[in-house]
Amino acid sequence: MRIIGGKFKSRKIQFPKTKLTRPMTDRSKETLFNILGSLVDGKHVLDLYAGSGSLGLEALSRGASDATFVDRADWAVRVIHKNLKELGIENMAKVIMGDVGRTITQLEKKGQKFSLIFVDPPFLKGLVKKTLIRLDQSDILAPFAQIVVGHARQEALPETFSTFNVTRTKKIGQACLSFLFRIESKHGETKSYISGEF
């Protein structure tokens, strides 16, 4: 596995050799970052269900200010630390081993804000809806933050959100990438999302 673009382009990164992880394909990752474009630059990144840290590392390579990686597996955390060390960017990152929901609560208590969040959990485990509903209720998202979700085609997102809209959904094989944009709801009203394919 390699980093696709930015200052670390073509650098190899380690990935856990286990069937418990489902790495995002290079094609999906390239599509994701082509869509984001310059929106990565200067962002505070949160990489949930990080695995090897591939998405957060790609964002750092492309100009993100810093990244926080979250995964509950000790082997994933070890690989992320190793990748950060080999790239020489340990000072730009924080790695948290723990449950995503509990970690979001901890980050809230610390008053941390993120402007780009990756959500790429194991497919068909109910984690996509659960995580997005939790983020919709959270104040860790900076105003106008972007959320990028990797999910199976048959895995639907929540029908409504209070604080963000789905702006794009891109099908890639049996997977989808959905892009959400943080908005501020008025008087607690719920906004329906708008999904487009291209």
C-alpha positions as CSV (number, residue, x, y, z in Angstrom):
1,M,0.0,0.0,0.0
2,R,1.3,3.5,-0.9
3,I,0.4,7.1,-0.4
4,I,-1.1,8.4,-3.7
5,G,-0.4,12.1,-3.6
6,G,1.3,15.0,-1.9
7,K,4.7,15.3,-0.4
8,F,4.9,11.6,0.6
9,K,3.6,10.4,-2.8
10,S,4.6,6.8,-3.6
11,R,5.9,6.2,0.0
12,K,4.9,2.7,1.2
13,I,2.9,2.4,4.3
14,Q,2.3,-0.7,6.4
15,F,-1.0,-2.4,6.7
16,P,-2.2,-4.9,9.4
17,K,-2.0,-8.4,7.9
18,T,-5.4,-9.5,9.2
19,K,-8.8,-10.5,7.7
20,L,-10.4,-8.2,10.2
21,T,-9.6,-5.1,8.2
22,R,-11.0,-3.9,4.8
23,P,-8.6,-1.5,3.3
24,M,-10.0,1.2,1.0
25,T,-8.8,0.5,-2.5
26,D,-6.4,2.8,-4.2
27,R,-9.1,3.6,-6.7
28,S,-11.5,4.7,-4.0
29,K,-8.9,6.6,-2.2
30,E,-7.8,8.5,-5.3
31,T,-11.4,9.3,-6.1
32,L,-12.0,10.5,-2.6
33,F,-9.1,12.9,-2.6
34,N,-9.7,14.1,-6.2
35,I,-13.2,15.2,-5.0
36,L,-11.9,16.9,-1.9
37,G,-9.1,18.6,-3.9
38,S,-7.7,21.6,-2.0
39,L,-10.2,21.3,0.8
40,V,-7.7,19.1,2.6
41,D,-5.1,21.8,3.0
42,G,-4.8,23.2,6.5
43,K,-7.6,20.9,7.9
44,H,-7.7,19.3,11.4
45,V,-8.4,15.7,10.5
46,L,-10.2,12.9,12.5
47,D,-9.7,9.4,11.0
48,L,-12.3,7.1,12.6
49,Y,-12.0,3.3,12.3
50,A,-8.5,4.2,11.1
51,G,-7.0,0.8,10.4
52,S,-3.5,1.5,9.0
53,G,-4.3,5.2,9.1
54,S,-4.2,5.3,5.3
55,L,-6.8,8.1,4.9
56,G,-5.3,10.4,7.6
57,L,-1.8,9.8,6.3
58,E,-2.9,10.7,2.8
59,A,-4.5,13.9,4.2
60,L,-1.3,14.8,6.0
61,S,0.7,14.2,2.8
62,R,-1.7,16.6,1.0
63,G,-1.3,19.5,3.5
64,A,-3.6,18.8,6.5
65,S,-2.4,20.5,9.6
66,D,-2.8,17.5,11.9
67,A,-4.6,14.2,12.3
68,T,-6.1,12.2,15.1
69,F,-6.5,8.5,14.4
70,V,-9.0,6.3,16.3
71,D,-9.2,2.5,16.3
72,R,-10.1,0.0,19.0
73,A,-7.6,-2.7,17.8
74,D,-4.1,-2.6,19.3
75,W,-2.6,-4.0,16.2
76,A,-4.0,-1.2,14.1
77,V,-2.7,1.4,16.6
78,R,0.8,-0.2,16.4
79,V,0.8,0.0,12.6
80,I,-0.4,3.7,12.7
81,H,2.5,4.6,15.1
82,K,4.9,2.7,12.8
83,N,3.7,4.5,9.7
84,L,3.9,7.9,11.4
85,K,7.4,7.2,12.6
86,E,8.6,6.0,9.2
87,L,7.2,9.2,7.6
88,G,8.7,11.4,10.3
89,I,5.4,13.1,11.2
90,E,4.7,11.8,14.7
91,N,4.5,15.4,15.9
92,M,1.6,16.0,13.5
93,A,-0.6,13.2,14.8
94,K,-2.4,11.7,17.8
95,V,-3.3,8.0,18.0
96,I,-6.2,6.9,20.2
97,M,-7.0,3.3,20.9
98,G,-10.6,3.0,21.9
99,D,-14.3,2.7,20.9
100,V,-15.3,5.4,18.5
101,G,-18.4,6.5,20.4
102,R,-16.6,6.8,23.7
103,T,-13.7,8.6,22.0
104,I,-16.0,11.2,20.5
105,T,-17.3,11.9,24.0
106,Q,-13.8,12.3,25.3
107,L,-12.9,14.7,22.4
108,E,-16.0,16.7,23.2
109,K,-15.0,17.1,26.8
110,K,-11.6,18.4,25.7
111,G,-13.3,20.9,23.4
112,Q,-11.5,19.6,20.2
113,K,-12.8,20.6,16.8
114,F,-12.2,18.8,13.5
115,S,-12.8,20.2,10.0
116,L,-12.4,16.9,8.0
117,I,-13.6,13.6,9.3
118,F,-13.2,10.2,7.7
119,V,-15.7,7.5,8.6
120,D,-14.7,4.1,7.1
121,P,-15.9,1.3,9.3
122,P,-16.3,-2.4,8.5
123,F,-19.2,-2.8,6.1
124,L,-22.7,-4.0,7.0
125,K,-22.1,-3.8,10.8
126,G,-24.5,-1.0,11.5
127,L,-21.6,1.3,12.3
128,V,-22.2,3.9,9.5
129,K,-25.6,5.0,10.8
130,K,-24.6,4.7,14.4
131,T,-21.5,6.9,13.9
132,L,-23.2,9.5,11.7
133,I,-26.1,9.9,14.2
134,R,-23.5,10.4,17.0
135,L,-21.6,13.0,15.0
136,D,-24.8,14.8,14.1
137,Q,-25.3,15.3,17.8
138,S,-21.7,16.3,18.5
139,D,-19.9,19.6,18.7
140,I,-16.5,18.2,17.7
141,L,-17.3,19.3,14.1
142,A,-16.1,22.7,13.2
143,P,-18.5,24.9,11.2
144,F,-18.6,23.9,7.6
145,A,-16.7,20.7,8.3
146,Q,-16.5,17.9,5.7
147,I,-17.3,14.2,6.5
148,V,-16.4,11.5,4.1
149,V,-18.0,8.1,4.6
150,G,-17.0,4.8,3.0
151,H,-19.9,2.3,3.0
152,A,-21.4,-0.6,1.1
153,R,-23.9,0.1,-1.7
154,Q,-26.7,-1.6,0.3
155,E,-25.8,0.3,3.5
156,A,-28.1,3.3,3.7
157,L,-27.2,6.5,5.5
158,P,-29.7,8.1,8.0
159,E,-32.6,9.7,6.2
160,T,-32.3,13.0,8.0
161,F,-29.7,15.0,9.8
162,S,-29.8,18.1,12.0
163,T,-26.5,19.7,11.3
164,F,-25.2,18.4,7.9
165,N,-26.3,17.5,4.4
166,V,-25.1,14.8,2.1
167,T,-23.9,16.6,-1.0
168,R,-22.5,13.7,-3.1
169,T,-22.5,9.9,-3.3
170,K,-20.1,8.2,-5.6
171,K,-20.5,4.5,-6.4
172,I,-17.3,2.6,-6.9
173,G,-17.8,-1.1,-7.5
174,Q,-19.8,-2.5,-4.5
175,A,-18.8,0.4,-2.3
176,C,-19.9,4.0,-2.1
177,L,-18.3,7.3,-1.0
178,S,-20.6,9.8,0.5
179,F,-19.6,13.4,1.2
180,L,-21.3,15.4,3.9
181,F,-21.1,19.1,4.6
182,R,-21.7,20.6,8.1
183,I,-24.4,23.2,8.3
184,E,-25.8,25.0,11.3
185,S,-29.5,24.2,12.0
186,K,-31.7,27.0,13.1
187,H,-34.0,26.6,16.1
188,G,-33.2,22.9,16.2
189,E,-35.0,22.1,12.9
190,T,-34.1,19.0,11.1
191,K,-32.9,19.2,7.5
192,S,-33.4,16.5,5.0
193,Y,-30.2,15.5,3.1
194,I,-29.8,15.9,-0.6
195,S,-27.9,13.1,-2.4
196,G,-26.5,13.3,-5.9
197,E,-24.6,10.8,-7.9
198,F,-22.0,11.6,-10.6
